[in-house]
Amino acid sequence: MTMLTAVTEPTTDEATTADDRDLVGAAARGETAAFETLYRRHAGRVHGVIARLVGHHGARAEDLTQEAFVRAWQALPAFRFESAFSTWLHRLAVNTALMELRSRRSKPLEEGDEDVFELVGSADSAGHVTALSMDLERAVASLPPRARAVLVLYDVEGWKHEEIAAELGMAVGSSKAQLHRARGLLRERLGGQA
């Protein structure tokens, strides 16, 4: 009787992680083609999390995405493979966006900042409620920056309140309050359908 042993193919995630490991090693040695491949592979996810955190301000999200990858390129030689490259890069992207949000707290508001959507939910000249036509992404983008950051980190990224509080320099209770505020504003802006 012959026993057949199943040869298991690595899953897509395992194959990507192994491939990333090779590419990270090559990029850390200065091979730009390897880093370009990493960029193409991960740019969408990095841009997505940054855009959600900064409120989908197109040019700002693009700039921060580029900044995150520049930081990754600079830090790559010190990368120790204690986590998957994608996890490390994702955390670096979140930190890049959060640093931007922190720096903006001390600057005066610019056009398009957190107060721009204050009229969302009020009736327009035709009597239609604007919030009913907004999609979820626009509604999240309209939240005040700290409430938006907590909502994205907690509900989308799966962080714990303790992690959010430490990263944003607030008390755990403040993180919970900001999440409650963000969810309430979303419900209000989406016409109670959220």
N, C-alpha and C positions, 0 to 999 in steps of 0.2 A: 504494500500500500504506500503510495506516494503522498506526502503532504504538500499541499500548495501553500506557500506563504504569500500573503497579500503584500504587494509593494504599494505603499501609500504615497501618492503624489503630494507634495506640499500644497497647502491651501494657497489661494491667491495672496492672502495677507502674509503668510509665511514666506512665500516666494518674493513678494515685494520687499519685505523686511530684509531678507538675505541679499537681494539685489541692491537695496538702499545701502546696506553695510559695505558692499564692494564700492559703490559709487561714493559714499562718504569717505572711505579710505583714499580713493583716487583724488577726490576734490581736496581733501586735507593736504595732499602732496602737491596741490597747485594745478591739478588738471581741470581746466575750465569747462571742458566738454562734459565731464562727469557732473560738475555742479549745475550746468545748464540742464542736464537730464533731470536732476533732482528738482530744479526750479519748475520745469514743465510738469513734473509729476505732482508737485505739492502746491503750486501757486493758487489753484482754485480754492482749496480748503483754507489756505492762509488768508487769502483775500476775503473769503466768506466770513470768517470769524472776525477779522478786523472791521469789515463793513458793518457787521451787526453791532459791534461795540461802539463804533464812532457814528452810527446813525446813517449809514448809506450815503455819506457825502462822497460822491464819486472820486473826485480828484484827490481828496484827503485820504480815502481808503487806498487808492492806487499808490500814493506816495508812501504811506505807512507799510504797504505790502513790500514795496521796493526796499524800504528801510529795514524791515525784518529780514529780508534775504541778504542784505549787505551785512547785517549783524551776524547772521548765520555763517556767511562766508568767512568773516573775521574770527568767529569763535570755533569754527570747525576743527582746527588743529588740536583744540583742547577737549573735543567731544570724546567721552569715555565709554560710550555704548552701554551705559547703565540703564538706558531705556531705548525704545525704538527711536530711530531718527525722526519719524513723523511725530511722535509724542513730544520730543525735545523741541522740534521746530514749531509745533503748535503752541507750546507754552511760551516760546520766545515771541511768537506773533501776538499772543494775548498780552504779554508784558509790554511789547512795543505800543500796542493800542492803549493800554492802561496808562503808560507814561505820558502819552499824548493827552489823554483825558485829564490827568493830574495837572499837567502844565497849563491846560486851558482854563482850569478853575481860577487861576490867579490873573488871567487876562480878561479884558472886557469882552462882552459878548459881541460876536460878529453877526452880520446878516446870515440867517439860516441856522442859528444856534437854537438852544432849547426852547425859547419862547415863540418860535416861528409857527408852531402848530396849535397855539392856544385856542384858536377859533374852531379847531376841528371838533365836530360834534354839534356845532350850531347850524341852524338852517341857513342855506344860501338864498340868493335872491329869488330863486324859483321855488323855494320852500322845501327843497330836498335836504336831507341830513347828509352832510359831507362824509361823516364817518362810515356810513353804510357802503359807500363806494370804495373806501380805502381797503387795501389788502393788509394782511398781518405784518408784512415786512415794513411797509410805510408806517403803520401804527407803532411798531417797535422803534423805528427810526425817530419818531416824533417824541419819544419819551425824554425827560430830562437825563442828561448824561450819566449821573450816578445810578439812578433808578434803572436805566437801560443796561448799564454795565452789570449790575447785580442780577437783573432778569436773565440776560444772556449767559452769564457765567453759571448761574444756578440752574435755570430751566433748559438751556440749550447745551451748555458744555458739561454740566453735571458736577460742578464744584460744590463743596460743602460751605456752609456759612462761615465756618472758622477760616477756611482758605480765602474766601472772598474778603472777609474782614481784614485779614493780615495783608493781603495784596493791595486793598484800597485804603488802608490806614483808617479803619473805622471799627467800632465795637460790633460784636456779633449781633447784638440787638438792633443796631442801626442797619446792618445788612438785611435782617429779617423785615424791618420796617420798610426799607427801600423796595424789597421784593413785593411786599403787600401793596405799597403805593403804586409800583409799576403795574401789577396785575389789575388794580382798581382803575388806573388810567386807561389801560388797554380795553377793559370791559366798557368803560365810558366811551372811548373813541371808536370802538367797534359796535356801538349801539346795543350793548348788553348781550351780544351774541358770543362773546369770548368765554 
